[in-house]
Amino acid sequence: MKRLSLCLVAAVLLIGLFAAEGMAKDAYKIGVMTGTVSQSEDEYRAAEMLRSKYGEMIKHVTYPDNFMQEQETTIAQILGLASDKDVKAIVICHAVPGAVAAARKVREIRPDIIFVFGAPQEDPAIVNVTADLSFMPDDEARGVTIPRLAKELGAKKFLFYSFPRHMSIELLAKQRDATKAECAKLGMEFIFVAAPDPMGEGGIPASQQFILEDVPRQVERHGKDVAFYSTNCAMQEPLINAVLDAGAIFPEQCCPSPTHGYPGAIGLEITDEIQGNMPGILGEINRIVVSRGGAGRFATWPVPIMWLILESGVEIARDVIEGKIDLADMNAVKAKMSSIAGVDVNMKKYYEDKGNFYLVTCGSVVFGRDTF
């Protein structure tokens, strides 16, 4: 009996040790950095959703709206996340300037932390060797697909809004060049218009006001069969609204998404009934766009790309921490992202021979044409 009792005690102790080991393995946190609602609502809402889903496992901070002039604040926020010893990964979307410097500083004291960059805005070659995993919409490929879609929607001209800071970003410059070249192949006139930088003196309000005033001028000059595109997030809402009012064409946002720009532009309230329900949101957008005369001339992607990048970054980071995925296995990464998206995601490496910098695209949906 005494031997049996000792065996039972030993068994209980072993079970306790295994349980403690399991709890220790599970006791980790993931730091998340996004923009604010005014700059990056999709990512911010995705972070809120993840916080609701996982509770205190997710530590969410934001970078400043004026991130170009406040890079030290961005760096300090990331260092603050890394100061928590339970944080095992940090996911940043958009990975604005300062993210690379912060990751390097963190690695000096916490080389174990996994970094995931979404839509990085710094030199791709440096990002590729700094972050463990990076995602970016394949903007160069979109420089071909967006003009083709615009042509399909009836465009005879293509107007591209941007500014010098964005054109200094390699992928965006490649997108502009690819767009111009594809327009030439399609027989569409390419028009580049320099818009005010939202990080400039007038800030976001000045850039948005410019769009509201310039779109009617451009439509008066070029006619209604002109497709409008802008590389900047803060410009999407006024751009959609102005293009819809003018009867022109809007093939895609800078960061394609049913919830990027469309709800605010058309006055759609995202109620609890449709919150997170992309088919439901698409159906409501379709109803309003069609009622305002935009049928067959407005489009987007079926999933919010930046939301998808942030959520995928967190879920993949969890899988890495728990030993379930290899970041270098593009097929596994693609399968994970596609399962989260609910649609097939196209993916390729930015650099074929090194790193884990993945470029992603999805198909398009056209309001007034497709069924939702």
Buried (B, 14 or more C-beta within 10 A) or exposed (E): EEEEEEEEEEEEEEEEEEEEEEEEEEEBBBBBBBBBBEBBBBBBBBBBBBBEEEEEBBBBBBBBBBBBEBBEBBBBBBBBBBEEEEBBBBBBBBBBBBBBBBBEBBBEEBEEBBBBBBBBBBEBBEBBEBBBBBBBBBBBBBBBBBBBBBBBBBBBBBBBBBBEBBBEBBBBBBBBEBBBBBBEEBEBEBBEBEBBBBBBEEBBEBBBEBBBEBBBEBBEEBEBBBBBBBBBBBBBBBBBBBBBBBBBBBBBBBBBBBBBBBBBBBEBEBEEEBEEBBBBBBBBBBBBBBEBEBBBBBBBBBBBBBBBBBBBBBBBBBBBBEEEBEBEEBEBBBBBBBEBBEEEBEBBBBEEEEBBBBBBBBEBBBBBBEEB
